[in-house]
């Protein structure tokens, strides 16, 4: 009679098993490529799988057991991916940490998650060592890339001599916790999103089905930071289907254009501002992009002329997708056919594994055209927020996952984004979409970026305020921008004040840190 372990090995959904399968059926294919200096380094599926197995055995030899949390802080490197996959193979819980957030939040991620091991790039050793010494817990410390210091073990030394045999002596259930990924703490402490093996596994399948690709169209690059759910998702997609992923440390337009040609990329997801940077680069017409099959963007809309230009240059359709950490990446997809005929900040229909609806504050689903909160149901949806039952219950009210995003469905079931629920400006009894005002101001010549916020005002309650970043070597006039807004917006939507800066505070994924703007300019209308 088969044992419980044997039955589990036959039937389970476990993210780490992806590598074993690919090492068997396409082991000599390149899994990852990275450039270190001028040198190209490729890793095959067999080699990656063997190194992941070695690292898993090394972690177990250091005293870690199934379920232990392992924090990972670093840039997009092969060591980062190896550490991540070792967590999944060994039944550990990966905790990818946004290391560019403020040090207090980095410390909170490590302390709150209960991490017992930390992988970190060399430049982070000082910070991590200080954090580790302040927490009453013994840590296993391992360098990801760079020289070792502050008690960190060298990566290669740590796994040297360990077996490369498969780890097949543990039971991993579909709903076992695979990862805790912390959201940015803009209004309170960061929340730890708990994702299971099933969540991650289905997310990769959902993504490929939803974007309409096949396994021969997935040569891609991870450009967004690896600690972000989008970058991790597309790394897992490439690995799941035996494709190749180029690991990019920091976005450089010239290098990106070269990479598309040199590595014959077929699929690429970038932020809109990144795609626009490629279009504006002087070397744009010096490369061959004929390998490109599909382009994708997210987190912000793109105007029709830019999309048309991208299609002409790269010779492929462009689609948009949206989601969040809690839904494990892609929850909505707008196909190229809709992008060609619909204007605005449109996220599309629910992805292949996602039900999408719009709900009012009482839990009623709304018909097309009525504004409410977009809600989702999907097997990708998080288990909950780690050690935060109140926030979990709030996010899962009425049997749907609540996104915190406001908008409406049109007659074609396409979701039109209006604003984040927390970013709606309530001014003089009207609800003002910060996104709509931002889109208007971004169309004004010389504006590089903008964040629209509501600031305390004795008469209006909140005054619509735009904080604008000017383009280099450009002068902007506050009143001229206000006049532009008056021509394009309703009276209640026009900003009461324009604040002009050289740059705005940004997150690692290209979003304006509006909470910092609210803090900085909280008294802008004092006495008004």
Secondary structure, DSSP 8 states (H G I E B T S, - for coil): ---HHHHHHHH---TTHHHHHHHHHSTTSEEEEEEETTEEEEEEHHHHHHHHHHHHHHHHHTT--TT-EEEEE--S-HHHHHHHHHHHHHT-EEEE--TTS-HHHHHHHHHHHTEEEEEE-GGGHHHHHHHHHHSSS--EEEESSS---TT-B-HHHHHTT-------SS---TTSEEEEEE---SSSS--EEEEEHHHHHHHHHHHHHHHT--GGG--EEE-S-TTSHHHHHHHHHHHHTT--EEE-SS--HHHHHHHHHHTT--EEEEEHHHHHHHHT-TTGGGS--TT--EEEEESS---HHHHHHHHHHH-SEEEEEEEEGGGTEEEEEE-HHHHTT--SSEEEEE-TTEEEEEE-TTS-B--TT--EEEEEEETTS-SEETT-HHHHHHHTGGGSEEEEEEEEE-TTS-EEEEEEGGG-EEETTEEE-HHHHHHHHHTSTTEEEEEEEEEEETTTEEEEEEEEEE-TT----HHHHHHHHHHHS-GGGS-SEEEEES---B-TTS-B-HHHHHHHTTTTTTT-
